[in-house]
């Protein structure tokens, strides 16, 4: 057995109000796992994220390697996880390490130089697009939605519309 993954989401803002309230209510996880090597090694960010935990849901900040290590550990069989990733590259690393994901929700990716806005909240660069193509080729559905009530958009169609 493995832990049950209720939702895997990429959101460069990680755990914030929308995630802590709306998504948690919609998918009813008993644990939110923020999967980010950078945050796991940054005590201030780690503390701030764990303090944003919604009532009744435990929050852990772990590295990608730690997720791969605990994913099949029977001690985590009763975990109904909400996985929050900061980047698509971290998702690909987790998948390549044996974490099984049927789909990934993309909520937001911050704009930086060299990236193209493909929605009002998602900026993608060449490396991001290549990573998304790899995930798609692995059979993972990639859907864009800010909140559960939004209409899901196919990320691959959005990438194609923008020349990726």
N, C-alpha and C positions, 0 to 999 in steps of 0.2 A: 504494500500500500504506500501511498504518498499523501502529502498534505493536499487538501482541496484548494485550488486557486479559483477564487470567485471572480476576480478581475485582475488583469495586468494592465497598468496604465503608465504611459510616458507623460510626465508633466514636469517641466523644468522648475516649476514652483513647488513641487513635491506636495507636502501636506499643508493645505490651506483651507480656508473656510468652506469653499464649495466641495472639496474632497471630503473634509471631515464631517460634513453634515449630509449633503444630498447623496453623494455616491455611497457613503457608508450606510445610510438608511435604505438605499435601493438594493444593495447586495448583501447586507447583513453579515459582514465578516466578524470573526472573533479576534482577529489580529491583522494589523496593518504593518507591512514590512516595507520600509524605505530601503531600497537596494541601491546603494551608491558608495563606491570606494571613497570618494572625496568627502562625503558627509560623515561616513563612518569614522574617518580620521580627523574630523573637525569637531571638537568637543562643544563649542558654542552652538554651531548649527544643529548638532545632534540633540542637545538639550532643548533648544527652541522647538524642534520638531516633535520630540516626545511630549512636551508640554501642550502641544496642540491636539493631543489625542481626544477624540470624542468620548463621552461617558460610556463605560462598559467595554471599551475596545482597547486592547493592549497594543502599543506601538513599539516596534524595534527598528533600529537603524543598523543594517548589516552590509557587509561587502558582497560583491557578486560571488566570490568564492565561497563565502559562508552560506549563501542561498543554495548553491550547488551541493554543498556538504550536507545540509539539513533536509533538502527536498525529499529524499527517499528514506530519511531516518524515521523509523516507526514511532519514535517518541513524539513526532509532529503529525501523526495520523489524524488527530482530532482538531487540527488547525484548519480553519476556513479563512484563507489568506486573501488579502487585498495587497497586491504587489505594486509599489510605486517606484518607477525608474526615472532617473533624471535625463537619460540619453538613450537613443536607439542602439547605440553601441553596447551599452550595458545589457540591454535585452538580448542582443545577439550573443554576447559572451555567456549569459545564463543558459540560453538555448543550446549553444555549443558545448556546454558543460553538463547537459542532460536534463535540464528543466523543461518539461513539456508544457507548451502553451498552444492553445487552439486559436486564440485571438489576442490582439493587443489594442487597447483603446489609446488614441493619441489625443491628449487634452491641450497641451501647449508646449511649444518649443521656442525659447527666446531668440530674438533677432540679434545677430552680431554681423560684423562686416563679412561679406562674401556669401551671405544667406539670402534666400528669396522668400518673401511672404507668400504662402500658398493659401492661407486663410487669415482671418483677422488675429489669430492666436498662434499660428504655426509657421515658423521660419525654418527652411530646409536648405542645407548646403549639399555639395556633391557627395561628401562622405556620408551624410545622413541618408541621402537618396540611395546610394549604393547599399547601405545597411538595410534599408527598408526593402529593397529588391531581394536581398538575400533572405530576409525573414519571410517574404512573400513566396519565394521559391521553395522554402522549407514547408510551405503549406499553412502558414499562419495568416489568418484574416487580420487585416489592418484597417481599423475603422476610426473615424474622427467624430468625436462628440464631446462637447464641454460638460454637459449634464445628461443624466439618463433620459430625460424627456425630449431631448433634441433628436432630430432625424439623423441617423448614422450616415456618414459619407464615406465612400470608398477612398482610402488614402492613395491607392495606386492610380485611380482615375485623376485625382488632384495632381499627383506628381507628373503624369503624362500631359495634362493641360498646361503645366508650367515648364515643359521641356526636360523633365527628369526621367 
